[in-house]
Amino acid sequence: MASGTPPPPPTPPKHTNRLYEEKSPYLLQHAHNPVDWYAWGQEAFDRAKQEDKPIFLSVGYSTCHWCHVMERESFEDEEIGRLLSENFVCIKVDREERPDVDKVYMTFVQATSGGGGWPMSVWLTPDLRPFIGGTYFPPRDAGRRPGLKTVLTRIMEQWQTNRTTLESSGERVMEALRKGSAIAAAPGEAPPPAPDVANRCFQQLAHSYEEEYGGFRDAPKFPTPVNLMFLMSYWALNRSTTEGAEALQMTLHTLRMMALGGIHDHVAQGFHRYSTDASWHVPHFEKMLYDQAQLAVAYITAFQVSGEQFFADVARDILVYVSRDLSDKSGGFYSAEDADSVPSGGGPEKREGAFCVWTASELRELLGEVLPGATGRASLADVAMHHYGVREQGNVEPEQDPHELTAARFGLSVATVTELLASARAKMAAVRSTRPRPHLDTKMLASWNGLMLSGFACVGAALGDEALLQRAERAARFLKEHLWDAEGQTMLRSCYRGDQMEVESTPTPIPGFLDDYAFVACGLLDLYEATLRTEWLRWAEELQLRQDDLFWDAQGGGYYCSQPSDPTLLLKLKQDQDGAEPSANSVSALNLLRLSHYTGRPDWARKAEHLLAAFSDRLTRVPIALPHMVRALLAQHHTLKQIVICGERDAPDTAGLLATVRSLYLPHKVLMLADGDPEGFLSQRLPLLSSLKPRPDGAATAHVCQDFTCALPISDPEELRRALLEPHPPAPPAL
């Protein structure tokens, strides 16, 4: 092309459907399929009823590898597109935008097929009742596996000739699911005994633990921060027992192996979704915001319990990635980065990991300089490839430092190796930044932003890092400005980055679900403990009151995942699993306990007890399914300590006492500042605070209280540390 000649205009797409008007990045990916897609909503439902056609519901998300495959193979296929459009009303759902829809139909698919996953494909009657479901279908028959074209043809035939049987079989399954998914406490039922449940949860995790590389299964391996946080809480209560020591060893070994393995992005920070092998070496390359959030908290907690700087460095490393690559200028956080991208060498087809992977020849060319003094005239490439190699990485025993092993191998000092590896990573990052980037899902979800708010608040507090705390407060202000409707007292589910980098909403915003309220409230409680600014407590209280109004089951206890009055949802579900994310009921149980102490509302403590009783059966039989809720059960059993710091907010002696509290992992505590303001949020709700004062000479004091009965004041940080670590402190005198 001659110099200065403008590039030809892009070829207009051959097809455009109504998803073109949506904001969800996932729905927009399908806007040019030859399929007459609708978004979930009344327009699609009405058409299905008017034309008496079955609905084809396809659910996925924008960074889902197999969703991309099914789109490329089937939804971009003209023949399949025509079959779908002419014979079905086709609805596309972003599972992250509409988790309520996803949960209902995934429950059906798992019950009828024995498995689940995304993309999810479900066929419904015009009144939204499912009758056939599955996940990924190849476009055409492959061996014994029927292709999508065959499945569509058979369903069309059955719809015409055998519709009554189709509908009745689906309805039988749904009726069984309604009965089987009910979670409720019997009248007067109490939660199960916390120590027994916690011991069983520990035993079940220990049984599934993989000793060589850590983690709780062979391959594929997922990070599962909910398991690791339970084990650290278990250790905090059982420090002197062999079980407690084993729980801590399992946790620290797993976190260390993950950080040393390929699931951790050593070049550009953050963690990939999971490892395809047992040694954490070969990742599935997608990166999710909710993983970064929970792992940041897990690693900073490991730093608090072990004192090892390594874990603090990994926590900070995660937040570097999120700040750089998943942050919007408004203060919000984006949802995910894709696993697939176009190879730097060109070609139209995206490949998984193309942005991240390196060949040996690429590394030798980039890092080819010979290192002075290194054994055998080794190059920087030799050192980097040895240190991050397929065989070495992940095989290091926890008591061995991989930097020491690499240093010994090449006859260099540990300090030199550390510098060399940092140099190698910087050079690789510079080259990687020139490659075509993977797709970024710029959807901003309230729930995941709440999780990330906790990440920045917890890491910032533990490290005393003001910049991280300021970033946390920016995130909270973003949530309040863009995802909280103060007039309607409603949390919104999502907002989006517009073409001009501004924050946009859909014309009809999606009301928030239970996890949006619960995760944001948890983030605000963590932010209060990190900053001691009561505006965040005030909003957390407001959110909890609204959550109770919208989702609480007054008869059976616990919270529904979505508003039970929604007529389009056939099942009223309460999520009973802490998985990739903690269940919103698990988070809510802890929120209620914490808020009952901050607000002086015993009814919230009773509500937490009722919630835990509702999940008694699951907690008793398979607590490994609800490790985060087991933490709440333990907190309810032991009751939370109130740690009250009396002093001027910015005084050095106040800061010293606060730093002591924040340096420790204390799973069963609430931290508050009594600053002497009788009109303040806490003083108005907790009469106790008016009786707690600094010393007569003005020095700050700390009061460790149980059930609002406080021990003698402490001014020395070391003395406070000892008091907080006492397993069973003496009964304090009543004030």
DOGUKE-439094 format. One line per 4 residues: number of its first residue (from 1); for each residue x, y, z of C-alpha. Coordinates in nm, 2 decimals, always signed. Layout:
// DOGUKE-439094
NUM> X,Y,Z  ...
// end
This chain:
// DOGUKE-439094
1> +0.00,+0.00,+0.00  +0.14,+0.34,-0.09  +0.25,+0.56,+0.19  -0.03,+0.78,+0.33
5> -0.31,+0.57,+0.17  -0.58,+0.53,+0.43  -0.67,+0.17,+0.51  -0.99,+0.04,+0.35
9> -1.30,+0.07,+0.56  -1.40,-0.24,+0.75  -1.63,-0.47,+0.57  -1.99,-0.42,+0.72
13> -2.11,-0.73,+0.89  -2.34,-0.96,+0.68  -2.59,-1.00,+0.97  -2.70,-0.79,+1.26
17> -2.96,-0.89,+1.52  -3.12,-0.71,+1.81  -2.83,-0.79,+2.05  -2.66,-0.50,+1.88
21> -2.85,-0.27,+2.12  -2.73,-0.44,+2.43  -2.44,-0.33,+2.67  -2.32,-0.68,+2.78
25> -1.99,-0.76,+2.61  -2.10,-1.12,+2.58  -2.43,-1.04,+2.41  -2.25,-0.79,+2.18
29> -2.02,-1.08,+2.07  -2.33,-1.24,+1.92  -2.48,-0.93,+1.76  -2.37,-1.03,+1.41
33> -2.46,-1.40,+1.42  -2.71,-1.52,+1.16  -2.94,-1.60,+1.45  -3.25,-1.40,+1.54
37> -3.13,-1.35,+1.90  -3.33,-1.18,+2.17  -3.21,-1.08,+2.51  -3.39,-1.22,+2.81
41> -3.72,-1.03,+2.85  -4.08,-0.98,+2.78  -4.05,-0.92,+2.40  -3.91,-1.27,+2.35
45> -4.16,-1.43,+2.59  -4.45,-1.27,+2.41  -4.33,-1.38,+2.07  -4.29,-1.74,+2.18
49> -4.65,-1.74,+2.31  -4.79,-1.56,+2.00  -4.62,-1.80,+1.76  -4.64,-2.10,+2.00
53> -4.27,-2.19,+1.94  -4.03,-2.34,+2.18  -3.75,-2.12,+2.32  -3.39,-2.20,+2.27
57> -3.20,-2.05,+2.56  -2.82,-2.01,+2.53  -2.62,-1.90,+2.84  -2.25,-1.82,+2.86
61> -2.01,-1.54,+2.93  -1.77,-1.33,+2.73  -1.44,-1.50,+2.84  -1.57,-1.85,+2.82
65> -1.35,-2.06,+2.58  -1.61,-2.32,+2.48  -1.87,-2.04,+2.43  -1.64,-1.90,+2.17
69> -1.61,-2.24,+2.01  -1.98,-2.30,+1.99  -2.04,-1.96,+1.85  -1.78,-2.01,+1.58
73> -1.89,-2.36,+1.49  -2.27,-2.32,+1.52  -2.40,-1.97,+1.57  -2.20,-1.83,+1.28
77> -2.32,-2.12,+1.06  -2.58,-2.00,+0.81  -2.77,-2.33,+0.80  -2.79,-2.37,+1.18
81> -2.88,-2.00,+1.21  -3.17,-2.05,+0.98  -3.29,-2.36,+1.16  -3.28,-2.17,+1.49
85> -3.44,-1.85,+1.37  -3.73,-2.01,+1.18  -3.83,-2.27,+1.44  -3.74,-2.13,+1.78
89> -3.74,-1.81,+1.97  -3.37,-1.77,+2.05  -3.27,-1.60,+2.37  -2.90,-1.52,+2.46
93> -2.81,-1.46,+2.83  -2.49,-1.34,+2.99  -2.48,-1.56,+3.31  -2.28,-1.29,+3.49
97> -2.54,-1.03,+3.41  -2.84,-1.26,+3.49  -2.72,-1.52,+3.75  -3.08,-1.57,+3.85
101> -3.18,-1.71,+3.51  -2.85,-1.91,+3.49  -2.91,-2.07,+3.83  -3.26,-2.19,+3.76
105> -3.18,-2.36,+3.43  -2.84,-2.49,+3.53  -3.02,-2.67,+3.82  -3.24,-2.83,+3.56
109> -2.95,-2.92,+3.33  -2.75,-3.07,+3.61  -3.05,-3.28,+3.73  -3.12,-3.41,+3.38
113> -2.78,-3.46,+3.23  -2.56,-3.53,+3.54  -2.33,-3.23,+3.46  -2.33,-2.87,+3.38
117> -2.12,-2.59,+3.24  -2.10,-2.32,+2.98  -2.22,-2.27,+2.72  -2.55,-2.39,+2.85
121> -2.82,-2.49,+2.60  -3.18,-2.53,+2.72  -3.51,-2.57,+2.54  -3.82,-2.42,+2.70
125> -4.19,-2.40,+2.65  -4.34,-2.06,+2.58  -4.41,-2.02,+2.95  -4.04,-2.07,+3.03
129> -4.06,-2.43,+3.15  -3.75,-2.64,+3.04  -3.79,-2.98,+2.88  -3.44,-3.06,+2.73
133> -3.10,-2.92,+2.83  -2.73,-2.97,+2.78  -2.41,-2.77,+2.75  -2.18,-2.76,+2.44
137> -2.30,-2.93,+2.13  -2.08,-2.97,+1.82  -2.24,-2.84,+1.50  -2.29,-3.18,+1.35
141> -2.28,-3.54,+1.47  -1.94,-3.66,+1.60  -1.93,-4.03,+1.67  -2.20,-4.10,+1.93
145> -2.24,-3.74,+2.02  -2.53,-3.58,+1.84  -2.46,-3.24,+1.67  -2.67,-2.93,+1.73
149> -2.83,-2.96,+1.39  -2.95,-3.31,+1.47  -3.07,-3.21,+1.82  -3.27,-2.91,+1.67
153> -3.43,-3.13,+1.41  -3.54,-3.39,+1.67  -3.68,-3.13,+1.90  -3.88,-2.97,+1.61
157> -4.02,-3.31,+1.53  -4.11,-3.39,+1.89  -4.26,-3.05,+1.94  -4.50,-3.12,+1.66
161> -4.58,-3.49,+1.73  -4.51,-3.55,+2.10  -4.53,-3.22,+2.27  -4.74,-3.33,+2.57
165> -4.48,-3.59,+2.67  -4.20,-3.34,+2.63  -4.38,-3.09,+2.85  -4.49,-3.33,+3.12
169> -4.14,-3.49,+3.16  -3.99,-3.15,+3.20  -4.25,-3.05,+3.45  -4.19,-3.37,+3.66
173> -3.82,-3.27,+3.68  -3.91,-2.92,+3.78  -4.15,-3.03,+4.05  -3.88,-3.26,+4.20
177> -3.64,-2.98,+4.19  -3.88,-2.75,+4.37  -3.90,-3.00,+4.65  -3.54,-3.10,+4.65
181> -3.40,-2.75,+4.64  -3.60,-2.63,+4.94  -3.38,-2.51,+5.23  -3.55,-2.41,+5.55
185> -3.52,-2.44,+5.92  -3.78,-2.63,+6.12  -3.96,-2.41,+6.38  -3.73,-2.36,+6.68
189> -3.44,-2.54,+6.51  -3.09,-2.43,+6.62  -2.77,-2.44,+6.41  -2.56,-2.75,+6.44
193> -2.27,-2.77,+6.69  -2.00,-2.55,+6.54  -1.69,-2.75,+6.67  -1.83,-3.08,+6.52
197> -1.91,-2.92,+6.19  -1.57,-2.75,+6.17  -1.38,-3.07,+6.25  -1.58,-3.26,+5.99
201> -1.51,-2.98,+5.73  -1.14,-3.00,+5.82  -1.14,-3.38,+5.78  -1.31,-3.37,+5.45
205> -1.06,-3.11,+5.32  -0.77,-3.31,+5.45  -0.90,-3.62,+5.28  -0.92,-3.45,+4.94
209> -0.59,-3.26,+4.99  -0.31,-3.34,+4.73  +0.02,-3.34,+4.93  +0.28,-3.28,+4.66
213> +0.16,-2.96,+4.51  -0.12,-2.86,+4.74  -0.48,-2.80,+4.64  -0.78,-3.03,+4.69
217> -0.80,-3.25,+4.38  -0.57,-3.37,+4.11  -0.64,-3.21,+3.77  -0.78,-2.96,+3.68
221> -0.70,-2.76,+3.99  -0.88,-2.45,+4.11  -0.76,-2.20,+4.36  -1.07,-2.23,+4.59
225> -0.99,-1.94,+4.83  -1.30,-2.04,+5.04  -1.12,-2.36,+5.14  -0.80,-2.18,+5.23
229> -0.97,-1.91,+5.44  -1.16,-2.18,+5.63  -0.84,-2.36,+5.71  -0.67,-2.05,+5.84
233> -0.98,-1.98,+6.06  -0.96,-2.34,+6.18  -0.59,-2.30,+6.26  -0.66,-1.97,+6.45
237> -0.89,-2.17,+6.69  -0.67,-2.48,+6.71  -0.31,-2.34,+6.71  -0.19,-2.59,+6.97
241> -0.33,-2.91,+6.81  -0.19,-3.13,+6.53  -0.50,-3.07,+6.33  -0.45,-2.69,+6.35
245> -0.09,-2.73,+6.24  -0.19,-2.95,+5.96  -0.46,-2.70,+5.85  -0.20,-2.43,+5.84
249> +0.05,-2.64,+5.65  -0.20,-2.74,+5.39  -0.29,-2.37,+5.34  +0.06,-2.22,+5.32
253> +0.19,-2.51,+5.09  -0.11,-2.46,+4.85  -0.07,-2.08,+4.84  +0.31,-2.12,+4.79
257> +0.28,-2.38,+4.51  +0.01,-2.17,+4.33  +0.23,-1.86,+4.35  +0.53,-2.05,+4.22
261> +0.34,-2.22,+3.94  +0.22,-2.12,+3.60  -0.14,-2.04,+3.72  +0.04,-1.72,+3.86
265> +0.13,-1.48,+3.58  +0.49,-1.40,+3.67  +0.53,-1.16,+3.38  +0.22,-0.94,+3.42
269> +0.09,-1.03,+3.76  -0.25,-1.17,+3.87  -0.37,-1.53,+3.86  -0.53,-1.73,+3.58
273> -0.85,-1.91,+3.63  -0.73,-2.27,+3.70  -0.45,-2.51,+3.63  -0.51,-2.79,+3.37
277> -0.25,-3.01,+3.54  -0.18,-3.12,+3.90  +0.13,-2.91,+3.95  -0.03,-2.57,+3.89
281> +0.19,-2.54,+3.59  -0.03,-2.52,+3.27  -0.31,-2.27,+3.32  -0.64,-2.21,+3.16
285> -0.55,-1.85,+3.08  -0.86,-1.65,+3.15  -0.84,-1.41,+3.44  -1.14,-1.34,+3.66
289> -1.19,-1.04,+3.89  -1.35,-1.26,+4.16  -1.04,-1.48,+4.18  -0.80,-1.18,+4.21
293> -1.02,-1.04,+4.49  -1.04,-1.35,+4.70  -0.68,-1.45,+4.64  -0.56,-1.11,+4.75
297> -0.73,-1.16,+5.08  -0.61,-1.52,+5.12  -0.24,-1.42,+5.05  -0.25,-1.12,+5.29
301> -0.41,-1.35,+5.55  -0.12,-1.60,+5.50  +0.12,-1.31,+5.56  -0.06,-1.22,+5.88
305> -0.05,-1.58,+6.01  +0.31,-1.67,+5.89  +0.49,-1.34,+5.89  +0.65,-1.44,+5.55
309> +0.70,-1.14,+5.32  +0.66,-1.37,+5.02  +0.28,-1.39,+5.08  +0.25,-1.01,+5.12
313> +0.44,-0.96,+4.79  +0.20,-1.19,+4.61  -0.10,-1.01,+4.75  +0.04,-0.68,+4.64
317> +0.13,-0.83,+4.30  -0.24,-0.92,+4.25  -0.35,-0.56,+4.32  -0.09,-0.43,+4.08
321> -0.25,-0.64,+3.80  -0.60,-0.53,+3.90  -0.51,-0.16,+3.92  -0.34,-0.17,+3.58
325> -0.56,-0.40,+3.37  -0.90,-0.44,+3.53  -0.96,-0.08,+3.66  -1.19,+0.18,+3.50
329> -1.11,+0.55,+3.54  -1.44,+0.58,+3.73  -1.30,+0.36,+4.01  -1.49,+0.05,+3.92
333> -1.34,-0.29,+3.83  -1.39,-0.48,+3.50  -1.50,-0.85,+3.51  -1.24,-1.05,+3.32
337> -0.98,-1.10,+3.06  -1.02,-1.37,+2.80  -0.80,-1.68,+2.76  -0.80,-1.65,+2.38
341> -0.63,-1.40,+2.16  -0.49,-1.36,+1.81  -0.13,-1.49,+1.79  +0.14,-1.22,+1.75
345> +0.25,-1.39,+1.43  -0.09,-1.31,+1.27  -0.38,-1.52,+1.15  -0.75,-1.47,+1.20
349> -0.80,-1.75,+1.45  -0.77,-1.68,+1.82  -0.57,-1.93,+2.03  -0.59,-1.99,+2.40
353> -0.29,-1.84,+2.58  -0.14,-1.68,+2.27  -0.09,-1.35,+2.46  +0.10,-1.53,+2.75
357> +0.30,-1.82,+2.61  +0.66,-1.82,+2.50  +0.87,-2.06,+2.30  +1.23,-2.15,+2.41
361> +1.37,-1.98,+2.10  +1.18,-1.65,+2.17  +1.32,-1.65,+2.52  +1.68,-1.72,+2.41
365> +1.66,-1.44,+2.15  +1.52,-1.19,+2.40  +1.73,-1.29,+2.70  +2.04,-1.40,+2.52
369> +2.31,-1.20,+2.70  +2.58,-1.41,+2.88  +2.60,-1.34,+3.25  +2.94,-1.25,+3.40
373> +3.04,-1.50,+3.66  +2.77,-1.75,+3.59  +2.86,-2.12,+3.58  +2.91,-2.25,+3.22
377> +2.87,-1.90,+3.06  +2.50,-1.92,+3.13  +2.27,-1.66,+2.97  +1.98,-1.47,+3.13
381> +1.76,-1.70,+2.93  +1.92,-2.01,+3.09  +1.85,-1.86,+3.44  +1.49,-1.76,+3.36
385> +1.41,-2.09,+3.19  +1.56,-2.29,+3.47  +1.38,-2.09,+3.74  +1.04,-2.10,+3.56
389> +1.09,-2.43,+3.38  +0.84,-2.71,+3.33  +1.01,-2.94,+3.57  +1.16,-2.72,+3.83
393> +0.85,-2.50,+3.89  +0.63,-2.64,+4.16  +0.87,-2.91,+4.27  +1.03,-2.70,+4.54
397> +0.96,-2.81,+4.90  +0.80,-2.53,+5.10  +1.11,-2.49,+5.32  +1.33,-2.44,+5.02
401> +1.37,-2.10,+4.85  +1.35,-2.14,+4.47  +1.58,-1.83,+4.43  +1.84,-2.02,+4.64
405> +1.82,-2.33,+4.42  +1.86,-2.12,+4.10  +2.15,-1.93,+4.25  +2.32,-2.25,+4.35
409> +2.27,-2.40,+4.00  +2.44,-2.10,+3.83  +2.70,-2.00,+4.09  +2.54,-1.67,+4.16
413> +2.42,-1.49,+4.47  +2.05,-1.50,+4.57  +2.04,-1.12,+4.54  +2.19,-1.13,+4.19
417> +1.94,-1.40,+4.08  +1.65,-1.19,+4.22  +1.76,-0.89,+4.02  +1.82,-1.10,+3.70
421> +1.47,-1.26,+3.72  +1.31,-0.91,+3.77  +1.50,-0.79,+3.47  +1.39,-1.09,+3.26
425> +1.03,-1.04,+3.36  +1.04,-0.67,+3.27  +1.18,-0.75,+2.93  +0.92,-1.02,+2.87
429> +0.64,-0.78,+2.99  +0.76,-0.52,+2.74  +0.75,-0.76,+2.45  +0.41,-0.91,+2.56
433> +0.26,-0.56,+2.57  +0.31,-0.54,+2.19  +0.11,-0.85,+2.13  -0.26,-0.85,+2.04
437> -0.44,-0.83,+2.38  -0.71,-1.08,+2.47  -1.07,-0.95,+2.49  -1.14,-0.75,+2.81
441> -1.49,-0.79,+2.96  -1.56,-0.43,+3.07  -1.88,-0.51,+3.24  -1.87,-0.39,+3.60
445> -2.07,-0.60,+3.84  -2.17,-0.48,+4.19  -2.10,-0.82,+4.35  -1.75,-0.87,+4.21
449> -1.66,-0.50,+4.28  -1.77,-0.57,+4.64  -1.53,-0.86,+4.66  -1.25,-0.65,+4.51
453> -1.33,-0.37,+4.76  -1.25,-0.62,+5.03  -0.93,-0.72,+4.86  -0.79,-0.36,+4.85
457> -0.92,-0.28,+5.20  -0.77,-0.59,+5.37  -0.43,-0.58,+5.19  -0.41,-0.20,+5.24
461> -0.49,-0.23,+5.62  -0.25,-0.52,+5.68  +0.04,-0.35,+5.50  -0.05,+0.01,+5.62
465> -0.05,+0.11,+5.26  -0.24,+0.44,+5.22  -0.24,+0.42,+4.84  -0.43,+0.09,+4.85
469> -0.68,+0.22,+5.10  -0.74,+0.53,+4.87  -0.80,+0.29,+4.58  -1.05,+0.10,+4.80
473> -1.24,+0.42,+4.88  -1.25,+0.51,+4.51  -1.41,+0.18,+4.45  -1.67,+0.24,+4.72
477> -1.75,+0.58,+4.58  -1.79,+0.42,+4.23  -2.04,+0.17,+4.37  -2.24,+0.44,+4.54
481> -2.24,+0.67,+4.24  -2.31,+0.42,+3.96  -2.47,+0.11,+4.11  -2.67,+0.24,+4.40
485> -3.01,+0.40,+4.34  -3.04,+0.60,+4.67  -3.39,+0.72,+4.59  -3.52,+0.37,+4.52
489> -3.29,+0.21,+4.78  -3.19,-0.04,+4.52  -2.85,-0.19,+4.43  -2.81,-0.23,+4.06
493> -2.64,-0.54,+3.91  -2.42,-0.39,+3.65  -2.29,-0.10,+3.45  -2.06,-0.09,+3.15
497> -1.78,+0.10,+2.98  -1.91,+0.30,+2.69  -1.74,+0.37,+2.36  -1.62,+0.71,+2.49
501> -1.48,+0.54,+2.81  -1.78,+0.68,+3.01  -1.99,+0.46,+3.25  -2.32,+0.35,+3.09
505> -2.62,+0.16,+3.21  -2.88,-0.04,+3.01  -3.20,+0.15,+2.93  -3.37,-0.07,+3.19
509> -3.11,-0.14,+3.46  -3.10,-0.49,+3.61  -3.19,-0.48,+3.98  -2.92,-0.63,+4.21
513> -2.94,-0.98,+4.33  -2.85,-1.12,+4.68  -2.48,-1.14,+4.61  -2.47,-0.77,+4.50
517> -2.60,-0.66,+4.84  -2.41,-0.91,+5.05  -2.07,-0.87,+4.88  -2.08,-0.49,+4.87
521> -2.19,-0.48,+5.24  -1.90,-0.71,+5.33  -1.66,-0.49,+5.13  -1.79,-0.18,+5.32
525> -1.74,-0.35,+5.66  -1.38,-0.44,+5.56  -1.34,-0.08,+5.44  -1.46,+0.06,+5.77
529> -1.21,-0.16,+5.96  -0.94,-0.04,+5.73  -1.02,+0.33,+5.74  -1.25,+0.37,+6.05
533> -1.47,+0.61,+5.85  -1.82,+0.55,+5.96  -1.98,+0.66,+5.63  -1.90,+0.31,+5.51
537> -2.06,+0.15,+5.82  -2.37,+0.37,+5.77  -2.41,+0.25,+5.41  -2.35,-0.12,+5.50
541> -2.63,-0.09,+5.75  -2.86,+0.06,+5.48  -2.77,-0.22,+5.24  -2.84,-0.49,+5.50
545> -3.18,-0.34,+5.58  -3.28,-0.34,+5.21  -3.14,-0.69,+5.16  -3.36,-0.81,+5.44
549> -3.67,-0.65,+5.28  -3.60,-0.80,+4.93  -3.46,-1.15,+4.99  -3.52,-1.28,+5.34
553> -3.74,-1.59,+5.39  -3.92,-1.51,+5.71  -4.06,-1.86,+5.74  -3.77,-2.09,+5.66
557> -3.47,-1.86,+5.73  -3.19,-1.76,+5.49  -3.20,-1.55,+5.18  -3.33,-1.62,+4.83
561> -3.07,-1.56,+4.55  -3.32,-1.33,+4.37  -3.65,-1.16,+4.45  -3.89,-1.45,+4.52
565> -4.18,-1.24,+4.36  -4.02,-1.26,+4.01  -4.28,-1.45,+3.80  -4.03,-1.54,+3.53
569> -3.82,-1.76,+3.77  -3.96,-2.11,+3.82  -3.75,-2.19,+4.12  -3.69,-1.99,+4.44
573> -3.33,-2.09,+4.52  -3.10,-2.04,+4.81  -2.75,-2.11,+4.70  -2.59,-2.39,+4.92
577> -2.24,-2.40,+4.79  -1.92,-2.20,+4.85  -1.74,-2.25,+4.52  -1.55,-2.02,+4.29
581> -1.73,-1.74,+4.48  -1.86,-1.78,+4.84  -2.24,-1.82,+4.86  -2.42,-1.50,+4.94
585> -2.59,-1.67,+5.23  -2.25,-1.75,+5.38  -2.13,-1.40,+5.34  -2.46,-1.26,+5.48
589> -2.43,-1.47,+5.79  -2.10,-1.31,+5.88  -2.23,-0.97,+5.77  -2.52,-1.00,+6.01
593> -2.29,-1.10,+6.30  -2.05,-0.81,+6.24  -2.33,-0.56,+6.19  -2.51,-0.67,+6.51
597> -2.20,-0.56,+6.70  -2.16,-0.23,+6.51  -2.52,-0.13,+6.53  -2.63,-0.28,+6.87
601> -2.90,-0.48,+6.69  -2.95,-0.82,+6.85  -3.22,-0.90,+6.59  -2.94,-0.93,+6.33
605> -2.75,-1.18,+6.55  -3.08,-1.38,+6.57  -3.13,-1.36,+6.20  -2.77,-1.50,+6.15
609> -2.87,-1.79,+6.38  -3.19,-1.86,+6.19  -2.99,-1.85,+5.86  -2.74,-2.10,+5.99
613> -3.02,-2.33,+6.12  -3.17,-2.33,+5.77  -2.86,-2.48,+5.63  -2.82,-2.73,+5.91
617> -2.85,-3.04,+5.70  -2.59,-2.93,+5.45  -2.35,-2.81,+5.72  -2.38,-3.13,+5.91
621> -2.35,-3.38,+5.62  -2.11,-3.21,+5.37  -1.96,-2.90,+5.54  -1.68,-2.91,+5.27
625> -1.95,-2.77,+5.04  -1.99,-2.46,+5.26  -1.65,-2.38,+5.42  -1.73,-2.01,+5.43
629> -2.05,-2.07,+5.61  -1.87,-2.29,+5.85  -1.65,-1.98,+5.93  -1.98,-1.79,+6.01
633> -2.10,-2.08,+6.22  -1.77,-2.07,+6.42  -1.81,-1.69,+6.46  -2.16,-1.73,+6.59
637> -2.05,-2.00,+6.83  -1.75,-1.82,+6.98  -1.91,-1.47,+6.95  -1.71,-1.18,+6.81
641> -1.46,-0.98,+7.02  -1.50,-0.61,+7.01  -1.17,-0.43,+6.99  -1.23,-0.07,+7.07
645> -0.94,+0.18,+7.02  -0.99,+0.51,+7.21  -0.79,+0.80,+7.08  -0.75,+1.07,+6.82
649> -0.78,+0.92,+6.47  -0.45,+1.05,+6.33  -0.24,+1.04,+6.65  +0.07,+0.82,+6.64
653> -0.02,+0.62,+6.95  -0.36,+0.54,+6.80  -0.19,+0.43,+6.48  +0.04,+0.20,+6.68
657> -0.24,+0.02,+6.85  -0.43,-0.01,+6.52  -0.12,-0.14,+6.34  -0.09,-0.42,+6.60
661> -0.45,-0.53,+6.55  -0.42,-0.52,+6.17  -0.09,-0.72,+6.18  -0.28,-1.02,+6.32
665> -0.53,-1.26,+6.17  -0.82,-1.25,+6.41  -1.12,-1.41,+6.24  -1.36,-1.35,+6.52
669> -1.34,-0.97,+6.59  -1.48,-0.64,+6.50  -1.26,-0.33,+6.52  -1.39,+0.01,+6.60
673> -1.26,+0.36,+6.69  -1.41,+0.55,+6.98  -1.31,+0.91,+6.90  -1.51,+1.08,+7.17
677> -1.78,+1.22,+6.93  -2.11,+1.16,+7.12  -2.31,+1.23,+6.80  -2.12,+0.98,+6.59
681> -2.26,+0.67,+6.42  -2.12,+0.43,+6.67  -2.18,+0.64,+6.98  -2.55,+0.67,+6.89
685> -2.59,+0.29,+6.86  -2.35,+0.16,+7.13  -2.39,+0.33,+7.47  -2.08,+0.13,+7.59
689> -1.85,+0.36,+7.39  -1.93,+0.66,+7.61  -1.77,+0.48,+7.90  -1.44,+0.41,+7.72
693> -1.19,+0.68,+7.73  -0.82,+0.74,+7.65  -0.59,+0.75,+7.96  -0.60,+1.07,+8.17
697> -0.27,+1.19,+8.00  -0.45,+1.16,+7.67  -0.27,+0.85,+7.55  -0.47,+0.61,+7.32
701> -0.60,+0.29,+7.48  -0.73,-0.04,+7.34  -1.02,-0.23,+7.50  -1.08,-0.59,+7.43
705> -1.44,-0.67,+7.49  -1.67,-0.97,+7.48  -2.05,-0.92,+7.47  -1.97,-0.55,+7.55
709> -1.79,-0.64,+7.87  -1.44,-0.50,+7.85  -1.11,-0.59,+8.00  -0.88,-0.33,+8.15
713> -0.75,-0.07,+7.90  -0.41,-0.13,+7.72  -0.18,+0.13,+7.59  +0.12,-0.07,+7.49
717> +0.11,-0.23,+7.14  +0.31,-0.54,+7.26  +0.08,-0.59,+7.55  -0.22,-0.56,+7.32
721> -0.07,-0.82,+7.09  -0.03,-1.07,+7.37  -0.39,-1.01,+7.49  -0.53,-1.06,+7.14
725> -0.34,-1.39,+7.09  -0.44,-1.54,+7.43  -0.65,-1.85,+7.34  -0.88,-1.81,+7.64
729> -0.85,-1.46,+7.80  -0.95,-1.43,+8.16  -1.31,-1.32,+8.22  -1.30,-0.94,+8.22
733> -1.44,-0.74,+8.51  -1.78,-0.58,+8.44  -1.77,-0.20,+8.39
// end
